[in-house]
Each structure stands twice: as C-alpha cells, then as structure tokens.
C-alpha cells in the first residue's frame, strides 16, 4: 500500500510540474494533494496510475511542442508528411472512439512530435485536433481536461474576432448577405411601415454587422422622412452590450436622415418581453445562433417564439457541418475537412508567421475544434455545425418558407471577394485566392466556399401563416 501512495504522490507532483514549474505553484502542492487523492481513490489505483502516467508523458510532450513553437521559425510540412499527419489523426480518432487507450496515446505521441502551431496549415490544424482527442481521453473532472479546454479571456476572444473580421471574408460575407436581405424586405414594405425597421439580433457579436446596414438604409432612403432603426441585441454580458451600444450610437450619429435606438438584452431573456411597434418591418437575425443552442428542444422553442412574432424576414447563416453529428467518427471527419479548409484559407489572408493568425486559430478556431470533439462533456447536445438541409427541414417544420436571395445579393457577395482580393497583402496577383461563391436552390441560398468546400451558407425565410 505504501508503494501505491508513493506512486500517487509522484504522479501528483508530475501533474503540477506539467502545468508550471514556478515556486509559487510548488507551494500549493500540499493543499491540492488531499483533493487529488480523494478523487484518485475513487478509481482502481493500478489502472488509473497506468493511464494517468501515460497521459502525463503525453502532456509533457505537448508542452515541449508549445515551448519550441515560441522560439522556432515557421516551418512547412515536407511533401507527403501532410497526408501522414492526417492519417495519424484518423487512426487516433478511431482508437479513441473504440476506447483503445494505448493505441490512441501511441498515435497522439507521434503526432505531437510532428505538429506545430507555427507550421503550415496541416500541422496547425492537426495540433488542435490532437488536443481535442486528448480531452476525450480524460474525465470531465480531470484537472488536465480544464487545462486543455481552457477558454480565452474576453479580451483575447474579442481581439481574435476583430482580426478575423478584418482579414477574412467569412464574417463579412455572413453580415453583408443578411443585411442586404433585410434591406430588401424593408424596402418592399416601405409604403406601409412608416419608415420603421426593427431588427432582433440573437447574437449581437460586438455589433460588427450593423454599421453597414445603417449606412445602406441612409443611402437608399426613397423619402425625405427620417428612417427609424431599432436594434434589439442579445449579448453574453452587460459590458459587451454597453460597448456595443456606445459603438453603434456613435456611428449612427453621422446619418441625419436616420434615427437609431439600441436595446441590449442578456442572452436567455424571453422574446415575449419585447415590444413591437405598429406597422414596423420586423427582421429576425439568427446568424450563428441556432448551432449554439444546447438541445433540439431549445432550437424548437426559439423557432416557435420567432414564428409567433410574425417577422417579415428571418436571416440564417450557419457553418456547413455534418450529416450525423451524434456519431463521433463522422463528426470528426467532417470537422477535419471543415477546419482544414478554414486554416488553409488563413494562409491566403495572413503570413505564416503572423501573430494575428496565431491569435485567431488559438482563441477562435482552436477553441471551436476542441468543443466540437467534446460537446457531450460540455452538455451541448448539438454538434457545432450541421448541414443546410438539416436547418431547412427544421425551418419548414416550424412554419417558415425559404425566400430566394436576390441577384443583387449574389452579385454583392461576389463583389466582396473582388474587393478583398485587391486589398489583401497576400493576393498580389489580384485573384480571389481560393474563395468562391456558390448558389444553391430550394431555398435559393448562397455559400462561401474555400476551394470547392462550402464553409458557410446564408439563407432567408418568412412565416407561413
């Protein structure tokens, strides 16, 4: 028994050493030891020590990879090794799915010797997928799970979002396409809406979407009367909502023929508390919202509430995802294709040694990868991404009919890529790089694709009474 306790203490010390070697942390070992021992004693000690010991060594290798990345220059995978990394990932994912612990750890050990957060897109995406697979090997109560799944701070996430918005057409495509559909719905009802437009945005995301709509409303005004725009925005925190309000109110002041009002609402508040003005054109913005809900019942509840408001238009933009999100391996494969395209597209937008690119991948895309692979542990029943056909079925079953996006909207999306190609520091030849616009039917939607792989699709809907 004494040998086992000694092994426990040795492993606990090693666990802390992986996280930090600072003197401050070493002083906390005694306080944490009792809690850790109480947790470990609930397991079969021989088996848990064996598994944890292998995980410790794997995490040590991961830490070495991260430390080397800080010092070394960007590298590129040699010809043929990219496929080898993908092959190793698939073998690791299969082993994890089949609970083959030794095989999974062995392949992940090899992966961490060949991946890099400062390498080419294959090395980088493989590093984050390897992290997601390690997290699946751990229990939710393991301190290492929280270490790997650590969330960025609000400031880090905001900076990454801002950089991503600047350099990639991803969010701009989503926002401009939805705004054009909302603008056209407003203009269609201009004779009856008294110049009143009310947008309910279920995920305000710092308000980056709305300056372009404010400008378009002002420039396209057909009458001398002032247009009244009200935006009700759902946000995660009071601070986010206040900053968003300040930003939008300040921007709207520059347009004399438009009055602007912003109402911030904390996420989770009921729609029934919202006041609808008489004859106003009501638009519901569901960009990247439905996939964030934690259950199908919440999706259904949200769509029922939206339908009860009888909006003139509902805009939806979602990432292209998996046909079978509940099955791990299909979800892994589809997610790997999707994020490989996203990481590859960033090479078209930023230099390989860019600090901004590292921030985007770590604090946005990398976080999403790990969540996609571990959504069961985070109580998220839905996959982060599902295919447009799935959302189409849900919308129709809740009383919505697809609206065809106009030719003007499609032309605007294509123009966005042309403008971007001339301003991008990477695309010196004036081409569009690997970004393309695809049109789909039933409903008539449009997708932004990277080299034939659709990454995000926009569509518009109206209520069937």
Secondary structure, DSSP 8 states (H G I E B T S, - for coil): -HHHHHHHHHHHHHHHHHH---HHHHTTHHHHHHHHHHHHTTS-HHHHHHHHHHHHHHHHHHHHHHHHHHHS------TTHHHHHHHHHHHHHHHHHTT-HHHHHHHHHHHHTT--TTS-HHHHHHHHHHHHHHHHHS-TT-HHHHHHT----HHHHHHHHHHHHHH-HHHHHHHHHHHHHHHHHHHHTTTTSTTEEEEEES--GGGTTHHHHHHHHHHT--SSS-EEEEEEEEESSHHHHHHHHHHHHHHHTT-TTEEEEEEEEETT--GGG----TT-EEEEE-TTTGGGSSSHHHHHHHHHHHHHTT-SEEEEEEE--BS-TTSHHHHHHHHHHHHHHHHHHHHHHS-TT-HHHHHHIIIIIHHHHHHHHTTTTTT--S-S-B-HHHHHHHHHHTTEEEE---HHHHHHHHHHHHHHHHH-SS-TTSS-TTEEEEEETTTTEEEEEETTEEEEEEEEEEE--
